[in-house]
Amino acid sequence: MLKLWFLTITLCATLTAMADELPFRFTCLPYLQNVTDSEATIIWATDRDAVSWVEVAPDDDSHFYAEERPKYFSTTLGKKDIGTMHRITISGLKPATKYRYRVYSKEVTKNADMDTRYGRTIANDVYRGRPFRFSTMNPDEKSLHFAVVNDIHEDAERYGRLFHQVDSASLDFMVLNGDMVNNMNTIEQPFDGYLNTSSRLFATSMPFYMVRGNHETRGTQSQRYMSLYSTPTGKPYYAIRRGDVCFVVLDAGEDKPDSDIEYNDLAAFDQYRTEEAQWLKETVESDMFTSAPLRIVFIHVPPGGRAWHGQIEVNEKFIPILNNAGVDLMISGHLHEHKFHKKGFDGLGFPLLINSNMDILDINAGDNAIDVMIIDDKGNLKKQLRFTPNR
């Protein structure tokens, strides 16, 4: 027994030493969130605890190394944050302006009372003139070009194929409309399933808006969901105004009753949706919403049809509010197949477009119209739809 104990301790020490010898690295590349006309949030991850910051420079003719650039840190109660998830909000920016940025993470090897020690510092390359870039929102923009995918379920290859079927150079943002993962049993699943792919394809320079699906509510790490995103409300449901369009993002939660065995007696979505409905009522009465020429709602789980409990909750708590709000289009996923329902279906006061898991929606919105092209992962145009204000 003593020999086995000694071998176990030796093995643990060896594995720890081997881990310490591995290079400190990024596990999730930077991606943009909640970009407005005056600020932007940049999120990334490392494999070990670190203090992180962002350096920002105007996107002009000067080299990034021409001068010392302003540094932005994440802090809590006056102290710099330490962790593996890094979220930096850059504020005081100018509207409709291009910026360059660089992310840094300095490994924290020890953090004890009066004794904090550091290891290697890592950063993206700017020496060869390759910083990341982004633009702040233009308050005067009228037309928008964006794309929507959903139900990727960690199939990063399919996600990439779909993205390449649209004119990505002219996109203003992406919408990820739920169930991008199978569950959140590890924090690495979102990284490997779609976040690193998003960063590689576009998200270092163009933001995406996340809609929580029912699969994002599952798993031991699901309560860390909001550590991965930044929204105006700090919650999975929120509203944004971009030009002539007000977007409302709703969270339908889980699709089964709270008491279902699958939820291990931890679900409380009925009360959550009740609180969300109150927020929704206030939102559709706000000037941001009522003054918008166009209004689009995203929700992963669609209303209507042969409903499960989650859909029934959506039907009872959200739809009566939205039916009186002049919504022009609702976009959902969840069913893994395309469906389109005109206004009046199952008592809906607006059209409902349900996207499949094998298609991407290529959308232009502005000039009192929403034009939608439904394209498959081979580039075939499957359908075109146009929506005008529903007032």
C-alpha positions as CSV (number, residue, x, y, z in Angstrom):
1,M,0.0,0.0,0.0
2,L,2.8,2.4,0.9
3,K,4.5,1.6,-2.5
4,L,1.3,2.4,-4.3
5,W,0.9,5.6,-2.4
6,F,4.5,6.6,-3.3
7,L,3.9,5.8,-7.0
8,T,0.7,7.8,-7.1
9,I,2.4,10.9,-5.5
10,T,5.3,10.5,-7.9
11,L,3.0,10.3,-10.9
12,C,1.0,13.4,-9.8
13,A,4.3,15.3,-9.3
14,T,5.5,14.2,-12.8
15,L,2.3,15.2,-14.5
16,T,2.3,18.6,-12.7
17,A,5.9,19.2,-13.8
18,M,5.0,18.3,-17.4
19,A,2.0,20.6,-17.4
20,D,4.2,23.5,-16.0
21,E,6.7,22.9,-18.9
22,L,3.9,23.3,-21.6
23,P,3.8,26.8,-23.1
24,F,1.3,29.2,-21.7
25,R,-1.2,29.8,-24.5
26,F,-4.5,31.1,-25.7
27,T,-7.3,28.6,-25.7
28,C,-9.8,30.9,-27.3
29,L,-8.9,33.6,-29.7
30,P,-10.3,37.1,-29.2
31,Y,-13.8,37.9,-30.4
32,L,-15.8,41.1,-30.4
33,Q,-19.0,41.7,-28.4
34,N,-21.4,44.5,-27.8
35,V,-19.9,47.0,-30.2
36,T,-21.6,50.4,-30.0
37,D,-20.8,53.8,-31.3
38,S,-18.5,54.5,-28.3
39,E,-17.3,51.1,-26.9
40,A,-16.5,47.5,-27.7
41,T,-15.9,44.4,-25.5
42,I,-13.2,41.9,-26.4
43,I,-13.2,38.4,-24.9
44,W,-10.6,35.6,-25.1
45,A,-9.3,32.8,-22.9
46,T,-6.0,31.3,-21.7
47,D,-5.1,27.8,-20.4
48,R,-3.8,29.3,-17.1
49,D,-4.6,32.2,-14.8
50,A,-3.4,35.5,-16.1
51,V,-3.7,39.3,-15.9
52,S,-4.8,40.6,-19.3
53,W,-5.2,43.9,-21.1
54,V,-5.8,45.4,-24.5
55,E,-3.8,48.1,-26.3
56,V,-5.7,50.2,-28.8
57,A,-4.6,52.5,-31.6
58,P,-6.3,54.5,-34.3
59,D,-6.3,52.7,-37.7
60,D,-4.1,55.3,-39.4
61,D,-0.8,55.3,-41.2
62,S,1.4,55.0,-38.1
63,H,3.0,51.8,-37.0
64,F,1.5,50.2,-33.9
65,Y,4.9,50.6,-32.3
66,A,5.1,54.3,-33.2
67,E,4.3,55.2,-29.6
68,E,3.1,53.6,-26.4
69,R,-0.6,52.8,-26.9
70,P,-3.3,53.1,-24.2
71,K,-3.8,50.0,-22.1
72,Y,-7.3,48.8,-21.0
73,F,-7.6,46.3,-18.1
74,S,-10.5,44.4,-16.5
75,T,-10.7,45.4,-12.9
76,T,-13.0,44.6,-9.9
77,L,-13.1,47.0,-6.9
78,G,-9.9,48.6,-7.9
79,K,-7.8,45.5,-8.6
80,K,-6.9,43.9,-11.9
81,D,-8.7,40.7,-12.5
82,I,-6.9,37.3,-12.6
83,G,-8.4,34.3,-14.4
84,T,-8.6,32.2,-17.6
85,M,-11.5,34.1,-19.2
86,H,-10.6,37.7,-20.1
87,R,-13.2,40.4,-20.9
88,I,-12.0,43.9,-21.6
89,T,-14.4,46.8,-22.4
90,I,-12.9,49.7,-24.3
91,S,-14.9,52.9,-23.8
92,G,-14.6,56.5,-25.0
93,L,-14.3,55.6,-28.6
94,K,-15.5,57.7,-31.6
95,P,-18.5,56.7,-33.7
96,A,-18.0,55.2,-37.1
97,T,-14.2,54.9,-36.5
98,K,-11.7,52.2,-37.3
99,Y,-9.3,51.0,-34.6
100,R,-6.5,48.5,-34.3
101,Y,-5.9,46.5,-31.1
102,R,-3.6,44.0,-29.5
103,V,-4.5,41.6,-26.7
104,Y,-2.0,40.6,-23.9
105,S,-2.1,37.9,-21.2
106,K,0.6,37.7,-18.5
107,E,0.6,34.3,-16.7
108,V,0.1,34.4,-13.0
109,T,2.2,31.5,-11.6
110,K,1.5,32.3,-7.9
111,N,-1.0,34.5,-6.2
112,A,-0.6,34.5,-2.4
113,D,-0.8,37.1,0.3
114,M,1.9,39.7,-0.6
115,D,3.4,37.4,-3.1
116,T,2.2,37.4,-6.7
117,R,4.5,36.0,-9.4
118,Y,4.3,36.1,-13.1
119,G,5.4,33.9,-16.0
120,R,5.4,34.4,-19.7
121,T,3.4,37.2,-21.5
122,I,1.7,36.3,-24.8
123,A,0.1,38.6,-27.4
124,N,-1.0,38.7,-31.0
125,D,1.5,39.8,-33.5
126,V,1.7,43.5,-34.5
127,Y,5.4,43.6,-35.4
128,R,4.7,42.8,-39.0
129,G,1.7,45.2,-39.1
130,R,-0.9,42.6,-38.3
131,P,-2.9,43.9,-35.4
132,F,-6.6,43.1,-35.1
133,R,-9.0,45.7,-36.4
134,F,-12.6,46.7,-35.7
135,S,-15.0,49.6,-36.4
136,T,-17.4,51.3,-34.0
137,M,-21.0,51.5,-35.0
138,N,-22.2,54.3,-37.2
139,P,-25.3,56.0,-35.6
140,D,-26.4,57.2,-39.0
141,E,-26.4,53.8,-40.7
142,K,-29.6,53.0,-42.4
143,S,-29.2,49.6,-44.1
144,L,-27.7,46.5,-42.5
145,H,-26.3,43.3,-43.9
146,F,-26.1,40.3,-41.5
147,A,-26.3,36.6,-41.5
148,V,-27.9,34.0,-39.2
149,V,-26.9,30.4,-38.4
150,N,-28.3,28.1,-35.7
151,D,-28.2,24.5,-34.4
152,I,-24.6,24.0,-35.3
153,H,-24.1,21.6,-32.3
154,E,-20.3,21.9,-32.3
155,D,-19.9,21.0,-36.0
156,A,-17.3,23.7,-36.7
157,E,-16.7,22.5,-40.2
158,R,-20.3,22.9,-41.3
159,Y,-20.4,26.3,-39.6
160,G,-17.4,27.4,-41.7
161,R,-19.0,26.1,-44.9
162,L,-22.2,28.0,-44.2
163,F,-20.3,31.2,-43.5
164,H,-18.4,31.1,-46.8
165,Q,-21.7,31.1,-48.7
166,V,-22.4,34.8,-48.1
167,D,-20.5,37.9,-49.0
168,S,-18.7,38.1,-45.7
169,A,-16.8,41.3,-46.6
170,S,-20.0,43.3,-46.5
171,L,-21.4,41.8,-43.3
172,D,-22.1,44.1,-40.4
173,F,-22.5,41.3,-37.9
174,M,-23.5,37.6,-37.4
175,V,-26.3,36.2,-35.3
176,L,-25.8,32.8,-33.7
177,N,-29.4,31.7,-33.1
178,G,-28.9,29.0,-30.4
179,D,-27.8,25.4,-29.9
180,M,-24.3,26.1,-31.1
181,V,-23.1,23.4,-28.7
182,N,-24.5,20.1,-27.6
183,N,-24.2,21.1,-24.0
184,M,-21.8,23.0,-21.7
185,N,-20.2,20.2,-19.7
186,T,-16.8,21.8,-20.3
187,I,-16.0,25.4,-21.0
188,E,-13.8,24.2,-23.9
189,Q,-16.9,23.0,-25.8
190,P,-17.9,26.5,-27.0
191,F,-14.3,27.2,-27.8
192,D,-13.8,24.2,-30.0
193,G,-17.4,24.1,-31.2
194,Y,-17.7,27.6,-32.7
195,L,-16.0,30.4,-30.8
196,N,-12.5,29.8,-32.2
197,T,-14.0,29.2,-35.7
198,S,-15.8,32.5,-35.3
199,S,-12.6,34.3,-34.4
200,R,-10.7,32.7,-37.3
201,L,-13.5,33.6,-39.8
202,F,-14.6,37.1,-38.6
203,A,-15.0,37.8,-34.9
204,T,-11.7,39.5,-34.3
205,S,-13.0,42.3,-36.5
206,M,-16.8,41.9,-36.6
207,P,-19.1,41.2,-33.7
208,F,-21.7,38.5,-33.3
209,Y,-24.9,38.4,-31.3
210,M,-25.6,35.3,-29.4
211,V,-29.1,33.8,-28.8
212,R,-29.2,31.2,-26.0
213,G,-30.7,27.9,-27.1
214,N,-32.0,25.1,-24.9
215,H,-28.7,23.1,-25.3
216,E,-26.7,26.1,-24.0
217,T,-28.7,25.7,-20.8
218,R,-27.4,22.2,-20.2
219,G,-24.3,20.9,-18.6
220,T,-22.2,21.5,-15.5
221,Q,-20.7,24.7,-17.0
222,S,-23.9,26.2,-18.3
223,Q,-24.1,28.8,-15.5
224,R,-20.8,30.2,-16.8
225,Y,-22.7,31.1,-20.1
226,M,-22.6,34.8,-19.6
227,S,-18.8,34.8,-19.0
228,L,-18.6,34.1,-22.7
229,Y,-20.6,37.1,-23.9
230,S,-21.4,40.7,-23.3
231,T,-24.9,42.1,-23.8
232,P,-26.5,45.4,-23.0
233,T,-28.5,43.8,-20.1
234,G,-25.8,41.5,-18.8
235,K,-28.4,38.7,-19.5
236,P,-29.1,36.3,-22.4
237,Y,-32.1,38.4,-23.3
238,Y,-31.5,42.0,-24.6
239,A,-32.3,44.5,-27.3
240,I,-30.1,46.6,-29.6
241,R,-30.7,49.3,-32.1
242,R,-28.7,49.3,-35.3
243,G,-29.8,52.0,-37.8
244,D,-33.4,51.6,-38.7
245,V,-33.7,48.2,-37.0
246,C,-34.5,47.3,-33.4
247,F,-33.5,43.7,-32.6
248,V,-35.0,42.0,-29.6
249,V,-33.2,38.8,-28.5
250,L,-35.2,36.5,-26.3
251,D,-34.2,33.4,-24.3
252,A,-36.8,30.6,-24.4
253,G,-34.9,28.6,-21.8
254,E,-35.4,24.8,-21.7
255,D,-38.1,23.0,-23.7
256,K,-39.4,20.6,-21.0
257,P,-41.1,21.2,-17.6
258,D,-38.8,22.3,-14.8
259,S,-39.5,19.1,-13.0
260,D,-38.2,16.9,-15.8
261,I,-35.6,14.3,-14.7
262,E,-33.1,15.6,-17.2
263,Y,-32.6,18.8,-15.2
264,N,-31.6,17.1,-11.9
265,D,-34.0,19.3,-9.9
266,L,-32.0,22.4,-10.8
267,A,-34.3,24.1,-13.4
268,A,-36.3,27.2,-12.6
269,F,-37.1,28.4,-16.1
270,D,-40.8,29.2,-15.5
271,Q,-40.0,32.0,-13.1
272,Y,-37.1,33.1,-15.3
273,R,-39.5,33.5,-18.3
274,T,-41.9,35.4,-16.2
275,E,-39.2,37.9,-15.3
276,E,-38.1,38.1,-18.9
277,A,-41.7,38.8,-20.0
278,Q,-41.8,41.8,-17.7
279,W,-38.6,43.1,-19.3
280,L,-40.0,42.4,-22.8
281,K,-43.1,44.5,-22.0
282,E,-41.0,47.4,-20.9
283,T,-38.7,47.0,-23.9
284,V,-41.4,47.1,-26.6
285,E,-42.7,50.3,-25.0
286,S,-39.3,52.0,-25.1
287,D,-38.4,54.7,-27.6
288,M,-35.6,52.5,-29.0
289,F,-38.2,50.0,-30.1
290,T,-41.2,52.2,-31.0
291,S,-39.2,54.6,-33.1
292,A,-37.6,51.9,-35.2
293,P,-38.9,51.6,-38.7
294,L,-38.1,47.8,-38.7
295,R,-38.4,45.4,-35.7
296,I,-36.9,41.9,-35.7
297,V,-37.2,39.3,-32.9
298,F,-34.8,36.4,-32.4
299,I,-35.7,33.4,-30.2
300,H,-34.3,29.9,-30.6
301,V,-37.4,27.9,-29.6
302,P,-40.2,28.9,-31.9
303,P,-43.8,29.5,-30.7
304,G,-46.8,27.7,-32.0
305,G,-47.3,24.2,-33.4
306,R,-47.5,21.0,-31.4
307,A,-45.9,22.6,-28.4
308,W,-43.7,21.2,-25.7
309,H,-43.7,23.0,-22.3
310,G,-41.1,25.6,-23.3
311,Q,-43.1,26.6,-26.4
312,I,-46.3,26.8,-24.4
313,E,-44.5,29.2,-22.0
314,V,-43.3,31.3,-25.0
315,N,-46.9,31.3,-26.4
316,E,-48.4,32.4,-23.1
317,K,-45.8,34.8,-21.8
318,F,-44.1,36.4,-24.8
319,I,-46.5,36.2,-27.8
320,P,-49.3,38.4,-26.3
321,I,-46.8,41.1,-25.7
322,L,-45.2,40.8,-29.2
323,N,-48.6,40.6,-31.0
324,N,-49.4,44.1,-29.9
325,A,-45.9,45.5,-30.6
326,G,-45.8,45.7,-34.4
327,V,-43.1,43.1,-34.9
328,D,-42.1,42.7,-38.5
329,L,-40.4,39.3,-38.3
330,M,-39.5,36.6,-35.8
331,I,-36.5,34.3,-36.6
332,S,-36.1,30.9,-34.8
333,G,-34.3,27.6,-35.1
334,H,-34.5,24.5,-32.9
335,L,-36.5,22.2,-35.3
336,H,-33.5,21.5,-37.6
337,E,-35.7,22.1,-40.6
338,H,-37.0,25.1,-42.6
339,K,-40.5,26.3,-41.9
340,F,-42.2,29.6,-42.8
341,H,-45.5,30.8,-41.3
342,K,-47.3,33.8,-42.4
343,K,-48.9,36.3,-40.0
344,G,-51.9,34.6,-38.4
345,F,-50.4,31.1,-37.9
346,D,-51.5,29.8,-34.5
347,G,-52.5,33.3,-33.5
348,L,-49.2,35.0,-34.3
349,G,-49.4,38.7,-35.1
350,F,-46.3,38.6,-37.3
351,P,-44.5,36.2,-39.7
352,L,-42.3,33.5,-38.3
353,L,-39.2,32.1,-40.1
354,I,-37.6,29.0,-38.7
355,N,-34.2,28.3,-40.1
356,S,-32.8,24.8,-40.6
357,N,-29.5,23.6,-39.2
358,M,-28.1,23.2,-42.8
359,D,-28.8,26.7,-44.1
360,I,-27.6,30.2,-43.5
361,L,-29.9,33.3,-43.7
362,D,-28.4,36.2,-45.7
363,I,-30.3,39.3,-44.7
364,N,-30.4,42.9,-45.8
365,A,-32.5,45.2,-43.7
366,G,-33.3,48.9,-44.4
367,D,-35.4,51.2,-46.6
368,N,-38.5,49.8,-45.0
369,A,-37.9,46.2,-46.1
370,I,-36.2,43.0,-44.8
371,D,-34.9,40.8,-47.6
372,V,-33.9,37.3,-46.7
373,M,-32.1,34.8,-48.8
374,I,-31.9,31.2,-47.5
375,I,-28.7,29.5,-48.7
376,D,-27.5,26.0,-48.1
377,D,-23.9,24.9,-47.3
378,K,-23.2,24.4,-51.0
379,G,-24.2,27.9,-52.0
380,N,-27.6,27.0,-53.5
381,L,-30.2,29.7,-53.1
382,K,-33.2,27.8,-51.7
383,K,-35.7,30.7,-51.2
384,Q,-36.1,34.4,-51.1
385,L,-38.5,36.3,-48.8
386,R,-39.3,40.0,-48.3
387,F,-40.9,41.5,-45.3
388,T,-42.3,45.0,-44.9
389,P,-43.4,46.9,-41.8
390,N,-46.2,45.1,-40.0
391,R,-48.1,48.1,-38.6
